[in-house]
């Protein structure tokens, strides 16, 4: 029997396909593809009766916040406040920073842990539908530096900036 016909190979190919579907879905939602956003809203509205697969939750939460209104933003916020699982809380807190309405973001910055501050920069930078918000980073750089320390900023900031440029390139392609 050929190795490519074996069950292990077939399982690997199945997992690779699932992962690629997730990557494509995530990018499509991030760039505001109508079908993706519609599906994300549908899944979010049905979350009490149908579980959102863990691999899709980031994409769904971000699409709902970035394309929804005040009601959806506060639904995510209330879900965050009620959530006990730290991994799920992290997904929800980062999704909130995909809001196109910046004033909704400011009151909730205290929910971000110091070690996650650079990831916040990355999430705001990745918020392509409303455009990258470099001013957000520039105006809060000193506060971020004092909150997280030079090591955290040095180690993670270049990754966040690189993520911004990668997303701009992917959007333009």
C-alpha positions in Angstrom: 0.0 0.0 0.0 1.2 3.5 -0.9 1.9 5.8 2.0 -0.3 8.4 0.4 -3.3 6.0 0.6 -2.8 5.3 4.3 -5.3 6.5 7.0 -2.6 8.7 8.6 -2.0 10.6 5.4 -5.7 11.0 4.7 -6.3 12.3 8.3 -3.4 14.8 7.8 -4.9 16.0 4.5 -8.3 16.4 6.1 -6.9 18.5 9.0 -4.9 20.6 6.5 -8.1 21.3 4.5 -10.0 22.3 7.7 -7.1 24.6 8.7 -7.0 26.2 5.2 -10.8 26.7 5.3 -10.4 28.5 8.6 -7.6 30.7 7.3 -9.6 31.7 4.2 -12.7 32.3 6.3 -10.8 34.4 8.7 -9.3 36.5 5.9 -12.6 36.8 4.1 -14.4 38.0 7.3 -11.6 40.4 8.1 -11.8 42.0 4.7 -15.6 42.2 4.9 -16.6 39.7 2.3 -20.4 39.8 2.4 -21.0 36.0 2.4 -18.6 35.5 5.2 -20.0 38.3 7.3 -23.5 37.0 6.8 -22.5 33.5 7.9 -20.6 34.9 10.9 -23.7 36.8 12.0 -25.9 33.7 11.5 -23.6 31.6 13.6 -23.4 34.2 16.3 -27.1 34.6 16.5 -27.6 30.8 16.8 -24.8 30.4 19.4 -27.2 29.4 22.1 -28.6 26.5 20.1 -25.7 25.6 17.9 -22.1 25.7 19.2 -19.7 27.8 17.2 -16.7 25.5 16.5 -13.6 26.7 18.5 -11.5 27.2 15.4 -14.1 29.6 13.9 -14.8 31.7 17.1 -12.1 34.3 16.5 -13.4 35.0 12.9 -17.1 35.0 14.0 -16.5 37.4 17.0 -14.4 39.8 14.9 -16.8 39.9 12.0 -19.7 40.5 14.3 -18.0 43.4 16.1 -16.4 45.0 13.0 -19.6 44.8 10.9 -22.2 45.1 13.6 -23.5 48.1 15.5 -23.6 49.1 19.1 -25.9 46.3 20.0 -23.5 43.6 18.8 -20.6 45.3 20.4 -22.3 45.3 23.8 -23.4 41.7 23.3 -19.8 40.7 22.9 -18.8 42.9 25.9 -21.5 41.2 28.1 -20.4 37.8 26.9 -16.8 38.7 27.8 -17.9 39.8 31.3 -19.9 36.6 31.9 -17.3 34.2 30.4 -15.2 32.1 32.9 -12.8 30.4 30.4 -9.7 32.5 30.0 -9.0 31.4 26.4 -12.6 32.4 25.4 -12.2 35.7 27.3 -9.1 36.5 25.3 -10.9 35.9 22.0 -13.7 38.1 23.1 -11.5 41.0 24.3 -9.5 41.0 21.1 -12.7 40.9 19.0 -13.9 44.0 20.7 -10.9 45.9 19.3 -12.2 45.3 15.8 -14.9 47.8 16.3 -15.1 50.5 13.6 -16.3 52.9 16.3 -13.2 53.8 18.3 -15.0 55.6 21.1 -16.5 52.2 22.2 -12.9 50.9 22.6 -11.4 53.4 25.0 -13.4 52.7 28.2 -12.4 49.0 28.0 -8.7 49.2 27.6 -8.2 48.3 31.3 -9.3 44.7 30.5 -6.1 44.2 28.5 -3.4 42.5 30.6 0.1 44.2 30.4 1.6 41.2 28.7 -1.1 41.4 26.0 -0.7 45.1 25.2 1.4 44.5 22.1 -1.2 42.0 20.9 -3.8 44.7 21.3 -1.7 46.9 18.9 -1.6 44.0 16.5 -5.4 43.5 16.6 -6.1 47.2 16.0 -3.6 47.2 13.2 -5.2 44.1 11.7 -8.6 45.8 11.7 -8.6 46.3 7.9 -12.2 47.1 7.2 -11.9 50.5 9.1 -8.3 50.9 8.0 -5.2 50.4 10.0 -5.0 52.8 12.9 -1.4 53.8 13.2 -2.4 56.9 15.2 -3.8 54.7 17.9 -0.3 53.2 18.4 1.5 56.4 18.0 -0.6 58.3 20.6 -0.5 55.5 23.1 3.1 54.3 22.7 4.3 55.9 26.0 1.4 54.4 28.0 2.0 51.0 26.4 5.7 51.2 27.1 5.1 52.1 30.8 2.5 49.4 31.2 4.4 46.6 29.6 8.1 47.5 29.7 10.7 47.9 27.1 11.3 44.1 26.7 7.7 43.3 25.9 7.5 46.2 23.4 10.8 45.4 21.7 10.0 41.7 21.4 6.5 42.1 20.1 6.1 45.5 18.4 7.9 44.5 15.2 5.6 41.5 14.9 2.6 43.8 15.3 3.9 46.2 12.7 4.8 43.4 10.3 1.3 42.0 10.8 -0.2 45.4 9.8 1.8 45.5 6.5 1.0 41.9 5.8 -2.7 42.5 6.1 -2.5 45.6 3.9 -0.7 43.6 1.3 -3.2 40.7 1.5 -6.2 43.1 1.3 -4.8 44.8 -1.8 -4.1 41.5 -3.5 
